[in-house]
Amino acid sequence: MKFVGHRGASAVKPESTMSAFMRAVALGLSFECDLQVIRTGEVVVLHDSTLERTAAPYEAGAAGGLDESEYRALVTMPAANLTLDDMREIDVGSAIDPTSSSHTTRVPTFAQALHAVKKVDDDEIGVLAEVKSETGETGDPSPDHKMSELDGQLVEAAEKVASESHLPPAKLTWISFSRAVACEMKRRMPEHKSLLIAHARTTEGAWQAARECVESGLDGVDLEADAEVVTPELVSWLHARGKVVAVWVYRAPAMGDTSPLGVSRMSSNDTPELWGAMRDAGVDVFTSNLPPELEKWREAEVA
């Protein structure tokens, strides 16, 4: 079972920053990131719809000359309405990670994230890129699975960045909660894997996602890590059809707002018990916050 850094090595570095991505790569692992398209057309790496949660607290003189009301307006504005210059005004990491230099604490572009793995001569180290959708994490609400205009803009822009990066297909896998988006990425870049993400909180929900994956011609599923839901039977059924089974932790990165940097606070399903259960079920990929305990567990497994 391969491990992937959830928003980078987010247990020990600020999530979705270059320092978090580089930490995952330094551990010899891939990383997962979330993509959004902004007003000026760039694809950036950001999980939330705004910068509010991950932005540093306002500090006079440290926000590019913005006053507090201007700063507040910027971090609460939908990312789709911002420019890249707007994004670069906001510190998203150095306040909690004193080891970060200024260029690693801004919201990265997708191109920057891809560059972090392009220079690594190992096809096992790559990127799981979540193409966000206006439908959020509920999937496609309509039976015809049509994309919104904004979703279409992101798909087109993400494809352009990926094509210009010239990454080998093995180094970039698309993932999305939107079946329409996942299928469109597969249609546009068939050599790359495209997985359907699902909030499958029951066994039936997991089987439904598995059937949708197969019916749509996608390459696999990405489900919440839950030993009662992601069963050996489900994994075997998907493997028999040539599909990948990935799982992810369901809480925000373990670093958390109240956890001191470098002190692990594992998410409730980012534990040795569940790592072992998912491995035994035959899962291919586990997207983890990469807490320090994981390295000890991996070393013990090899020994």
Residue pairs with C-beta under 8 A, 6 or more apart in sequence:
1 275
1 278
1 279
1 283
1 284
1 285
1 286
2 29
2 30
2 124
2 284
2 285
2 286
3 29
3 285
3 286
3 287
3 288
3 290
3 294
3 298
4 24
4 29
4 30
4 31
4 32
4 128
4 246
4 285
4 286
4 287
4 288
5 20
5 21
5 23
5 24
5 27
5 29
5 30
5 31
5 32
5 287
5 288
5 289
5 290
6 15
6 31
6 32
6 248
6 249
6 253
6 287
6 288
6 289
6 290
7 15
7 16
7 20
7 31
7 32
7 33
7 34
7 47
7 253
7 289
8 15
8 16
8 17
8 19
8 20
8 21
8 22
8 23
8 24
8 31
8 33
8 290
9 20
9 21
9 23
9 24
9 27
9 31
9 289
9 290
10 16
10 20
10 253
10 254
10 255
10 289
10 290
11 253
11 254
11 255
11 264
11 265
11 266
11 270
11 289
11 290
11 291
11 292
12 23
12 255
12 261
12 262
12 264
12 290
12 291
12 292
13 19
13 20
13 23
13 93
13 97
13 100
13 255
14 20
14 54
14 92
14 93
14 96
14 97
14 100
14 105
14 255
15 47
15 54
15 252
15 253
15 255
16 33
16 34
16 45
16 46
16 47
16 54
16 92
16 107
16 108
17 92
17 93
17 97
17 100
17 104
17 105
17 106
17 107
17 108
18 103
18 104
18 108
18 112
18 113
18 116
19 93
19 97
19 99
19 100
19 104
19 105
20 31
21 31
21 33
21 108
21 113
21 116
22 104
22 116
23 290
24 30
24 31
24 290
25 31
25 116
25 117
25 120
25 125
27 290
27 295
28 122
28 124
28 125
29 125
29 290
30 117
30 124
30 125
30 126
30 127
30 128
31 113
31 116
31 117
31 127
31 128
32 127
32 128
32 129
32 130
32 175
32 248
32 287
33 45
33 110
33 113
33 127
33 128
33 129
33 130
34 45
34 46
34 47
34 130
34 132
35 43
35 44
35 45
35 110
35 129
35 130
35 131
35 132
35 154
35 158
36 43
36 44
36 46
36 49
36 79
36 80
36 132
36 154
37 43
37 44
37 80
37 150
37 153
37 154
37 157
37 158
38 44
38 79
38 80
38 81
38 82
38 83
38 84
38 87
39 80
39 81
39 82
39 83
40 83
40 84
41 157
42 84
42 109
42 110
42 157
43 109
43 110
43 111
43 154
43 157
43 158
43 161
44 79
44 84
44 87
44 107
44 108
44 109
44 110
45 107
45 108
45 109
45 110
45 112
45 113
46 54
46 79
46 107
47 54
48 54
48 79
49 78
49 79
49 80
50 75
50 76
50 77
50 78
50 79
51 74
51 75
51 79
51 87
51 90
51 92
51 107
52 75
52 76
54 92
55 75
55 90
55 91
55 92
56 62
56 90
56 91
56 92
56 93
56 94
56 95
56 96
57 95
58 68
58 71
58 72
60 68
62 91
63 71
63 89
63 90
63 91
64 89
66 74
66 89
71 89
74 82
74 86
74 89
74 90
75 90
77 86
79 87
80 150
84 109
87 106
87 107
88 106
88 107
90 106
90 107
91 105
91 106
92 105
92 106
92 107
93 100
93 104
93 105
94 100
94 101
94 102
94 105
96 255
96 261
97 105
97 261
98 261
109 161
110 129
110 158
110 161
110 162
111 161
111 164
111 165
113 127
113 129
114 127
114 161
114 162
114 165
114 167
114 172
115 165
117 125
117 126
117 127
117 167
117 171
118 165
118 166
118 167
118 171
123 168
123 170
123 171
125 171
126 167
126 170
126 171
126 172
126 173
127 167
127 171
127 172
127 173
128 173
128 175
128 195
128 222
128 246
128 285
128 287
129 158
129 162
129 172
129 173
129 174
129 175
130 175
130 176
130 177
130 197
131 151
131 154
131 155
131 158
131 174
131 175
131 176
131 178
131 181
131 182
131 185
132 154
132 176
133 140
133 147
133 148
133 151
133 176
133 177
133 178
133 180
133 181
134 148
134 150
134 151
135 141
135 148
135 151
135 177
135 178
136 177
137 177
137 197
137 199
138 177
138 199
139 177
139 178
139 179
139 198
140 146
140 178
140 179
140 180
145 178
145 179
145 180
145 183
146 180
147 155
147 178
147 180
147 181
147 184
151 178
151 180
151 181
152 184
154 181
155 181
155 184
155 185
155 188
158 174
158 185
159 185
159 188
159 189
162 172
162 189
162 192
163 189
165 172
169 189
169 191
169 192
169 193
172 192
173 192
173 193
173 194
173 195
173 219
174 182
174 185
174 186
174 189
174 192
174 193
174 194
174 195
175 182
175 194
175 195
175 196
175 197
175 222
175 246
176 182
176 185
176 194
176 195
176 196
176 197
177 196
177 197
177 198
177 199
179 196
179 212
179 216
179 218
182 194
182 195
182 196
182 216
182 218
183 194
183 216
183 217
183 218
185 192
185 194
186 192
186 194
186 217
186 218
186 219
193 219
193 220
193 244
194 218
194 219
195 213
195 218
195 219
195 220
195 221
195 222
195 244
195 246
196 209
196 212
196 213
196 216
196 218
196 220
196 221
196 222
197 221
197 222
197 223
197 248
198 205
198 206
198 208
198 209
198 212
198 221
198 222
198 223
199 205
199 224
200 206
200 208
200 209
200 223
200 224
200 229
201 224
201 226
201 229
202 229
203 228
203 229
203 231
203 234
205 229
206 221
206 223
206 229
206 230
206 231
206 234
207 234
209 221
209 223
210 221
210 234
210 237
210 238
210 243
212 218
213 219
213 220
213 221
213 238
213 243
214 238
214 241
214 243
218 243
219 243
219 244
220 238
220 243
220 244
220 245
220 246
220 284
221 238
221 243
221 244
221 245
221 246
222 246
222 247
222 248
222 285
222 287
223 229
223 230
223 245
223 246
223 247
223 248
224 230
224 247
224 248
224 250
224 269
225 247
225 248
225 249
225 250
225 269
225 270
225 274
225 278
225 286
226 247
226 269
227 274
227 277
227 278
227 281
230 245
230 247
230 278
230 281
230 283
231 281
232 280
232 281
232 282
234 245
235 245
235 281
235 282
235 283
236 282
238 244
238 245
239 245
239 282
244 284
244 285
245 282
245 283
245 284
245 285
246 283
246 284
246 285
246 286
246 287
247 278
247 283
247 285
247 286
247 287
248 286
248 287
249 267
249 269
249 270
249 287
249 288
249 289
250 267
250 268
250 269
251 267
251 268
251 269
251 270
252 267
253 267
253 289
254 264
254 265
254 266
254 267
254 270
254 289
254 291
255 261
255 265
255 289
256 265
259 265
264 291
264 292
264 293
265 291
266 289
266 291
266 293
267 289
270 288
270 289
270 291
272 293
272 297
275 286
275 288
275 294
275 297
278 286
279 286
279 301
288 294
